[in-house]
Amino acid sequence: MEHKNASFLLGICLRADKELVAAGLRGEETLAGTMASRLSTEQLGSFAACNKGAFVLLRMWETGEEAAGRAVKAAVQKDAARLAKYSFPSAKL
């Protein structure tokens, strides 16, 4: 996830998901919904281990897609103690 182009591309696609969700699309019709349904809580939680990955989780949360919000919340709550130890900016978000 630390590859700058990969995180940049995911960020752009997840920002576009906001518009899709606003238009009424849900679930696997959005990237955030697809990631939420296909990745385990542990896999999503591993995104939080690096700065850019944590921003991907934040972008998923910001889409407003319900399944993505639940998945991100579950992943972050499971690793809350570990995240509290990190100093990078996105872990504080």
Secondary structure as UniProt FT lines:
FT   HELIX           4..22
FT   TURN            23..24
FT   HELIX           27..29
FT   HELIX           31..38
FT   HELIX           41..47
FT   TURN            48..49
FT   HELIX           51..62
FT   HELIX           66..78
FT   HELIX           80..85
FT   HELIX           89..92
//
